[in-house]
Amino acid sequence: MPELFAYTDGACSGNPGPGGWGALLVARDGATVVKERELKGGEAQTTNNRMELMAAISALEALERPTVLTIITDSNYVKGGITSWMFGWKKNGWKTSDKKPVKNEDLWRRLDEAHKRHKVTWEWVKGHAGHPENERADELAREGMKPFKPARARG
């Protein structure tokens, strides 16, 4: 039975500014890649954290049935939020420990909902460190951002 991995990344030109997200879904049977699927998108005015969240959400929402998978992200924000902080946020009515509203609550709620359908293991990888699948997710995020960047900045 193949194992499924989702490599996710977000990018932003300015923070806030035009942004993009990318996800690379890879099914592996041992060391052999059985299937790959690439996802990407973006927004005209967003933040890097919102794009990191959108990459993970999009990977989970793309799965048509409940799935066992590993999501690999270079975002401590996403990994920390879903594995450590979210329980407390929900218990406190979506407030942080210092009683402030959780930033990006709309996307955290969406991630929580998408996450419930699946059995997910979360892993963190250092970004821009030569990890091939993370680098590809970064390229997809930049491609997703391109339509939203001003013409002079699209290089």
C-alpha positions as CSV (number, residue, x, y, z in Angstrom):
1,M,0.0,0.0,0.0
2,P,1.6,3.3,-1.0
3,E,2.3,6.0,1.6
4,L,1.0,9.5,0.9
5,F,3.1,12.6,1.6
6,A,2.1,16.3,1.1
7,Y,4.9,18.9,0.9
8,T,3.4,22.4,1.5
9,D,4.8,25.9,1.3
10,G,3.6,29.5,1.1
11,A,5.2,32.6,-0.4
12,C,4.6,36.3,-0.2
13,S,6.0,39.3,-1.9
14,G,5.8,41.8,0.8
15,N,4.0,40.9,4.0
16,P,1.2,41.7,3.4
17,G,1.3,41.6,-0.4
18,P,0.7,39.3,-3.3
19,G,1.1,35.7,-2.2
20,G,1.0,32.1,-3.3
21,W,0.8,28.6,-2.0
22,G,1.9,25.3,-3.3
23,A,1.5,21.7,-2.4
24,L,3.1,18.6,-3.8
25,L,1.3,15.3,-3.1
26,V,3.5,12.3,-3.5
27,A,2.4,8.6,-3.2
28,R,5.3,6.3,-2.6
29,D,5.7,2.6,-2.4
30,G,9.0,2.3,-0.5
31,A,11.4,4.5,-2.4
32,T,9.4,4.4,-5.6
33,V,7.2,7.3,-6.5
34,V,3.8,5.9,-7.7
35,K,2.0,9.2,-8.3
36,E,2.5,12.9,-7.9
37,R,0.0,15.7,-8.0
38,E,0.8,19.5,-7.9
39,L,-1.5,22.2,-6.5
40,K,-1.0,25.9,-6.4
41,G,-2.9,29.2,-6.0
42,G,-2.6,32.6,-4.7
43,E,-4.2,35.9,-3.6
44,A,-3.6,39.6,-4.4
45,Q,-3.3,40.8,-0.8
46,T,-2.3,38.3,1.8
47,T,0.4,37.2,4.3
48,N,3.0,34.5,4.3
49,N,1.3,32.8,7.2
50,R,-2.1,32.7,5.4
51,M,-0.4,31.2,2.3
52,E,1.3,28.5,4.5
53,L,-2.1,27.7,5.9
54,M,-3.7,27.6,2.5
55,A,-1.1,25.1,1.2
56,A,-1.9,22.7,4.0
57,I,-5.7,23.2,3.7
58,S,-5.6,22.7,-0.1
59,A,-3.6,19.5,0.2
60,L,-6.1,18.1,2.7
61,E,-9.2,19.3,0.8
62,A,-7.9,17.8,-2.4
63,L,-8.2,14.3,-0.9
64,E,-11.5,12.8,-1.9
65,R,-11.7,10.2,0.9
66,P,-10.3,9.9,4.4
67,T,-6.6,9.3,4.1
68,V,-3.5,8.5,6.1
69,L,-0.8,10.9,5.2
70,T,2.2,12.9,6.3
71,I,2.3,16.6,5.8
72,I,5.8,18.1,5.6
73,T,5.9,21.9,6.0
74,D,8.7,24.4,6.6
75,S,6.3,26.5,8.7
76,N,6.7,26.3,12.4
77,Y,3.5,28.4,12.5
78,V,1.4,25.8,10.8
79,K,2.9,22.8,12.5
80,G,2.8,24.4,16.0
81,G,-0.7,25.7,15.5
82,I,-2.2,22.4,14.4
83,T,-0.2,20.1,16.8
84,S,0.1,22.3,19.9
85,W,-1.8,25.6,20.1
86,M,-5.2,24.8,18.5
87,F,-6.5,22.8,21.4
88,G,-6.1,25.8,23.7
89,W,-7.5,28.2,21.2
90,K,-10.6,26.2,20.7
91,K,-11.0,25.7,24.5
92,N,-10.7,29.5,25.0
93,G,-13.2,30.4,22.3
94,W,-10.5,31.0,19.6
95,K,-8.5,33.3,21.8
96,T,-4.8,33.1,22.5
97,S,-3.4,32.5,26.0
98,D,-3.3,36.3,26.5
99,K,-7.0,36.5,25.5
100,K,-6.4,38.1,22.1
101,P,-8.3,36.8,19.0
102,V,-6.4,34.1,17.1
103,K,-4.9,35.6,13.9
104,N,-6.1,33.9,10.7
105,E,-9.0,32.2,12.7
106,D,-10.9,31.6,9.5
107,L,-8.1,29.5,8.0
108,W,-7.4,27.7,11.3
109,R,-11.0,26.7,11.4
110,R,-10.9,25.5,7.8
111,L,-7.7,23.6,8.5
112,D,-9.2,22.0,11.6
113,E,-12.3,20.9,9.6
114,A,-10.2,19.5,6.7
115,H,-7.8,17.8,9.2
116,K,-10.6,15.9,11.0
117,R,-11.3,13.7,7.9
118,H,-7.8,12.3,7.8
119,K,-5.1,10.7,9.9
120,V,-2.3,13.2,9.6
121,T,1.3,13.1,10.9
122,W,2.9,16.6,10.8
123,E,6.6,17.0,10.1
124,W,8.8,20.1,9.9
125,V,11.6,20.5,7.5
126,K,14.0,23.5,7.2
127,G,13.0,25.6,4.2
128,H,15.4,26.6,1.5
129,A,17.9,23.9,2.6
130,G,17.9,21.8,-0.6
131,H,15.1,19.4,0.3
132,P,13.8,18.5,-3.2
133,E,10.1,18.2,-2.5
134,N,10.1,21.3,-0.2
135,E,11.9,23.2,-3.0
136,R,9.3,22.1,-5.5
137,A,6.5,23.2,-3.1
138,D,8.2,26.6,-2.9
139,E,8.4,26.8,-6.7
140,L,4.7,26.0,-6.9
141,A,3.9,28.7,-4.3
142,R,5.9,31.2,-6.3
143,E,4.0,30.1,-9.5
144,G,0.7,30.6,-7.6
145,M,1.7,34.1,-6.7
146,K,2.8,35.2,-10.2
147,P,-0.7,36.2,-11.5
148,F,-1.1,38.5,-8.5
149,K,2.2,40.3,-8.7
150,P,2.5,43.7,-10.6
151,A,3.7,43.1,-14.2
152,R,7.1,44.9,-13.4
153,A,7.7,42.4,-10.5
154,R,6.9,39.2,-12.3
155,G,10.4,38.1,-13.2
